[in-house]
């Protein structure tokens, strides 16, 4: 009888432990658990300690609320110019509604993947091959907007999409490389011609500036010479005027007239002597013998010039 009571107590203890474990549930941070009661959605358990009714409630779904990366398998897309292009990418999403994620779709991950692929084909199909390499940001944004609108019914928020690789066929790659090489050669030729053009412009500009500088120098030199000559002429005129004034003053002084008579006679004689040395013919005045008369005549001229 004691053994039977002990067995019953042990069974009750085990059932109590099971009841406690079934009743108390600890949900980790950034997780959400969906509880069904008798097969029907009942509640969503948040992080922390939660109590449920054992054997009536059950944890049907467990969701991670962190940002989840999802690889989108590579696929072949056809561009607007009928070129095949293999594209693969990665999608980042987050569960925002655990109840919708549990009951909105049987497999929301597969649904998101398929929608990303179909949207990618649609976006690529509206672009030419060259544009697909330039418009990655536009492609990523278009895919996120298209998927996010549908994924809202699945309790999922699509955060971003990134293209990992764009791989055209090998012959297209060779053609693109040849085009790039030709374009770089063209740019090199243009750069060289621009350099030569700029060099010629610089040379012409330098020659023009040098010519202007030379002409300005010559102009300034001519101005300086003219100013120098004018100053010299002015100085000579001033000196001549001063000399004449000195001569006039000397004539007016005492004995000046006699000195002038003597000087005139000397110059007269010297002039005839010089004329005799430099010419074969000699012109002799009729009154050469009367030298005093000639000097008197010269002095009369001087006197008539006095003021």
PEMOTA-V760341 format. One record per residue. N is the residue number from 1. NEAR is the number of other C-alpha atoms within 12 Angstrom. Layout:
n->{N & N}
near->{NEAR & NEAR}
This chain:
n->{1 & 2 & 3 & 4 & 5 & 6 & 7 & 8 & 9 & 10 & 11 & 12 & 13 & 14 & 15 & 16 & 17 & 18 & 19 & 20 & 21 & 22 & 23 & 24 & 25 & 26 & 27 & 28 & 29 & 30 & 31 & 32 & 33 & 34 & 35 & 36 & 37 & 38 & 39 & 40 & 41 & 42 & 43 & 44 & 45 & 46 & 47 & 48 & 49 & 50 & 51 & 52 & 53 & 54 & 55 & 56 & 57 & 58 & 59 & 60 & 61 & 62 & 63 & 64 & 65 & 66 & 67 & 68 & 69 & 70 & 71 & 72 & 73 & 74 & 75 & 76 & 77 & 78 & 79 & 80 & 81 & 82 & 83 & 84 & 85 & 86 & 87 & 88 & 89 & 90 & 91 & 92 & 93 & 94 & 95 & 96 & 97 & 98 & 99 & 100 & 101 & 102 & 103 & 104 & 105 & 106 & 107 & 108 & 109 & 110 & 111 & 112 & 113 & 114 & 115 & 116 & 117 & 118 & 119 & 120 & 121 & 122 & 123 & 124 & 125 & 126 & 127 & 128 & 129 & 130 & 131 & 132 & 133 & 134 & 135 & 136 & 137 & 138 & 139 & 140 & 141 & 142 & 143 & 144 & 145 & 146 & 147 & 148 & 149 & 150 & 151 & 152 & 153 & 154 & 155 & 156 & 157 & 158 & 159 & 160 & 161 & 162 & 163 & 164 & 165 & 166 & 167 & 168 & 169 & 170 & 171 & 172 & 173 & 174 & 175 & 176 & 177 & 178 & 179 & 180 & 181 & 182 & 183 & 184 & 185 & 186 & 187 & 188 & 189 & 190 & 191 & 192 & 193 & 194 & 195 & 196 & 197 & 198 & 199 & 200 & 201 & 202 & 203 & 204 & 205 & 206 & 207 & 208 & 209 & 210 & 211 & 212 & 213 & 214 & 215 & 216 & 217 & 218 & 219 & 220 & 221 & 222 & 223 & 224 & 225 & 226 & 227 & 228 & 229 & 230 & 231 & 232 & 233 & 234 & 235 & 236 & 237 & 238 & 239 & 240 & 241 & 242 & 243 & 244 & 245 & 246 & 247 & 248 & 249 & 250 & 251 & 252 & 253 & 254 & 255 & 256 & 257 & 258 & 259 & 260 & 261 & 262 & 263 & 264 & 265 & 266 & 267 & 268 & 269 & 270 & 271 & 272 & 273 & 274 & 275 & 276 & 277 & 278 & 279 & 280 & 281 & 282 & 283 & 284 & 285 & 286 & 287 & 288 & 289 & 290 & 291 & 292 & 293 & 294 & 295 & 296 & 297 & 298 & 299 & 300 & 301 & 302 & 303 & 304 & 305 & 306 & 307}
near->{7 & 8 & 9 & 10 & 11 & 12 & 13 & 14 & 14 & 14 & 14 & 14 & 14 & 14 & 16 & 15 & 15 & 16 & 19 & 18 & 19 & 21 & 22 & 21 & 26 & 20 & 23 & 19 & 16 & 20 & 25 & 33 & 36 & 34 & 32 & 26 & 19 & 15 & 15 & 17 & 23 & 21 & 26 & 30 & 34 & 25 & 20 & 16 & 16 & 24 & 23 & 27 & 23 & 23 & 18 & 18 & 26 & 28 & 34 & 25 & 23 & 26 & 34 & 26 & 25 & 19 & 20 & 22 & 21 & 26 & 24 & 29 & 24 & 24 & 26 & 25 & 32 & 28 & 27 & 20 & 17 & 17 & 25 & 27 & 33 & 27 & 34 & 27 & 29 & 29 & 35 & 30 & 33 & 31 & 34 & 28 & 29 & 35 & 30 & 26 & 34 & 33 & 21 & 21 & 21 & 13 & 18 & 31 & 31 & 18 & 24 & 41 & 32 & 25 & 27 & 45 & 35 & 26 & 29 & 45 & 29 & 21 & 32 & 39 & 24 & 24 & 27 & 21 & 30 & 23 & 20 & 34 & 24 & 15 & 21 & 26 & 19 & 23 & 33 & 33 & 24 & 28 & 38 & 35 & 24 & 27 & 35 & 31 & 20 & 24 & 35 & 28 & 25 & 31 & 29 & 38 & 34 & 39 & 29 & 29 & 37 & 31 & 35 & 20 & 20 & 31 & 25 & 27 & 19 & 14 & 14 & 18 & 19 & 13 & 14 & 18 & 15 & 14 & 15 & 15 & 14 & 14 & 14 & 14 & 14 & 14 & 14 & 14 & 14 & 14 & 14 & 14 & 14 & 14 & 14 & 14 & 14 & 15 & 14 & 14 & 14 & 15 & 14 & 14 & 14 & 15 & 14 & 14 & 14 & 15 & 15 & 14 & 14 & 14 & 14 & 14 & 14 & 14 & 15 & 15 & 14 & 15 & 15 & 14 & 14 & 15 & 15 & 15 & 14 & 16 & 16 & 15 & 15 & 16 & 15 & 14 & 14 & 15 & 15 & 15 & 15 & 15 & 14 & 14 & 14 & 15 & 19 & 20 & 17 & 17 & 24 & 19 & 14 & 11 & 13 & 20 & 25 & 19 & 18 & 28 & 27 & 21 & 19 & 25 & 23 & 18 & 17 & 23 & 20 & 14 & 17 & 20 & 16 & 14 & 16 & 15 & 12 & 11 & 11 & 9 & 10 & 14 & 14 & 14 & 13 & 10 & 13 & 15 & 11 & 12 & 20 & 18 & 17 & 24 & 27 & 20 & 19 & 24 & 25 & 17 & 15 & 23 & 18 & 10 & 11 & 14 & 9}
